[in-house]
Amino acid sequence: MVDFRITEEQRAHVTWVRDFMDSTVRPMAAELDKVVDPNERFPWQMIEKAHSIGLMRFGLPEAYGGTPVDEVTMCLIMEEFGAGDVGSTGIIAQYWNAISLIDRMGNDFHRDTFIRPYLDDPRSVYALALTEPTAGTDAQLPYDSPEAGPLLEAVPDGDEVVLNGVKTYISYSTGANVFIVFARTDLSVPFTEGLTAFIVPKDTPGFRLAHTFDLMGHRLAPIARLEFDDCRIPKENQLSAWNSGFAELSRFTIGRYWVGARCLGVARAAFDMALEYAKNRVQGGKPIIEHQMVARQIGEMAMTIEAARTTIWKAAWAAQHPDQADPIVLRMARVLGSEAAMKVALDAVRIFGGPGTFTDVGVEKLLRDAATGLHPAPLDVQLMIMGHVLAGTRQGPVAQVNVAS
Ligand SMILES: Cc1cc2nc3c(=O)[nH]c(=O)nc-3n(C[C@H](O)[C@H](O)[C@H](O)COP(=O)(O)OP(=O)(O)OC[C@H]3O[C@@H](n4cnc5c(N)ncnc54)[C@H](O)[C@@H]3O)c2cc1C
């Protein structure tokens, strides 16, 4: 009934991605991570290379040149992304995610206008904007008062729709050419019933990047505040059905365990570094791995990774078998992956002793990356939702909304 063997085909995909991580992503990320200005940190070189080797197309629907792979393979690739650099590789995951979203939610006009022209553009990047300054968790765990949730408003005006308001913490905005924006189209009802998705190209008049935030970790995935001031888009840019944006986004399940799997990659990278160091660093006349406390720490790190990986694989397997869909396991995969990254990266810093905190060693970067992974869709909220779902006590919609991180 259960089979954990990795096939030759899966191994080949993983080797291809791992080679790209080793040759291009990790060295580039180590350098760009040190760039002070977040607006100068966008990993263009890596994205262009990913386009040139066919990686950007890999995870797309077949109609756009993607390679059909099962969910567990995708999950293995996400782990490689996390082990390479969790921030910059999120741009690729988001590209796959956003194109699938437009393909599923939209029509032929959207496919011809916002997918096909960008497939061969080596600088095509997508952003997905839901969060607002006053609507963070409220957009994940809907607080069903009409004045709560996203308030950026979209009003029809002849052949156009006019957007006014602010979105914030939107990943990859500094490089994105296409923004999927969730706007209120009815302010008299809870936002879950009054939200519509639109597509806003980056050069649209009235739309601007107002501020780029600097990040502790995950630094190659800059997040920004977006302002819409009488921003007019053609009415054809309406992506979801009117007032159905939240329901359609909630039904879109692609990529739900990806963040957990990418965080798992951070944990694995930290573990590999710590194990190597423990085998070579000599104190007390022997490699520190031969001291029982360090060996125990290494054992516990491996156990933490394995527990998270098993749950993430189960979530991926369930995603492949819709009759086995399990929202609890999907959330567990997200939480366990993120917590494994944080715990293992912290232990790795401890095993390195003093050098663990040096910026040229690389292990402190993994701890910063791991900590940033705790925040999008706060883990405590995920755990709380699980408790309510299990107890049957949650009133109103419960959605795992899939924004990038
Ligand atoms: C790196 C990063 C990338 C992101 N990328 C995107 C993106 O691409 N697109 C996008 O739309 N958004 C994005 N976000 C925003 C992200 O989804 C929000 O940060 C998240 O939803 C939490 O909102 P908040 O930060 O305002 O925290 P708040 O909602 O203010 O929460 C603060 C604290 O209160 C707790 N809390 C809040 N409400 C409740 C409740 N009802 N019950 C119990 N506890 C509660 C939370 O657990 C948290 O600990 C990103 C954020 C980060 C950090």
The ligand as a Gaussian input file, in Angstrom:
#p B3LYP/6-31G(d) Opt

LIG

0 1
 C        7.999000      36.792000       3.108000
 C        6.552000      37.120000       2.890000
 C        5.995000      36.988000       1.629000
 C        4.640000      37.291000       1.403000
 N        4.140000      37.217000       0.133000
 C        2.845000      37.578000      -0.096000
 C        2.313000      37.600000      -1.444000
 O        3.018000      37.294000      -2.423000
 N        1.010000      37.973000      -1.625000
 C        0.203000      38.341000      -0.588000
 O       -0.957000      38.663000      -0.825000
 N        0.686000      38.339000       0.705000
 C        1.974000      37.982000       0.967000
 N        2.488000      38.011000       2.252000
 C        1.620000      38.434000       3.337000
 C        1.244000      37.292000       4.257000
 O        0.248000      36.491000       3.672000
 C        0.809000      37.942000       5.590000
 O        1.981000      38.428000       6.212000
 C        0.102000      36.969000       6.482000
 O       -1.156000      36.694000       5.950000
 C       -0.030000      37.500000       7.911000
 O       -0.518000      38.801000       7.934000
 P        0.195000      39.906000       8.844000
 O        1.660000      39.859000       8.537000
 O       -0.513000      41.191000       8.619000
 O        0.011000      39.411000      10.340000
 P       -1.286000      39.649000      11.273000
 O       -2.509000      39.173000      10.577000
 O       -1.283000      41.046000      11.759000
 O       -0.986000      38.653000      12.473000
 C       -0.138000      39.036000      13.580000
 C       -0.167000      37.908000      14.602000
 O       -1.503000      37.732000      15.119000
 C       -1.949000      36.386000      14.945000
 N       -3.366000      36.426000      14.507000
 C       -3.916000      37.251000      13.576000
 N       -5.228000      37.001000      13.441000
 C       -5.527000      36.006000      14.287000
 C       -6.726000      35.290000      14.583000
 N       -7.884000      35.570000      13.964000
 N       -6.664000      34.344000      15.520000
 C       -5.498000      34.035000      16.137000
 N       -4.322000      34.658000      15.890000
 C       -4.336000      35.622000      14.978000
 C       -1.045000      35.792000      13.846000
 O       -0.823000      34.405000      14.051000
 C        0.262000      36.563000      14.023000
 O        1.074000      35.901000      14.972000
 C        3.835000      37.716000       2.490000
 C        4.399000      37.850000       3.768000
 C        5.736000      37.561000       3.964000
 C        6.321000      37.711000       5.349000

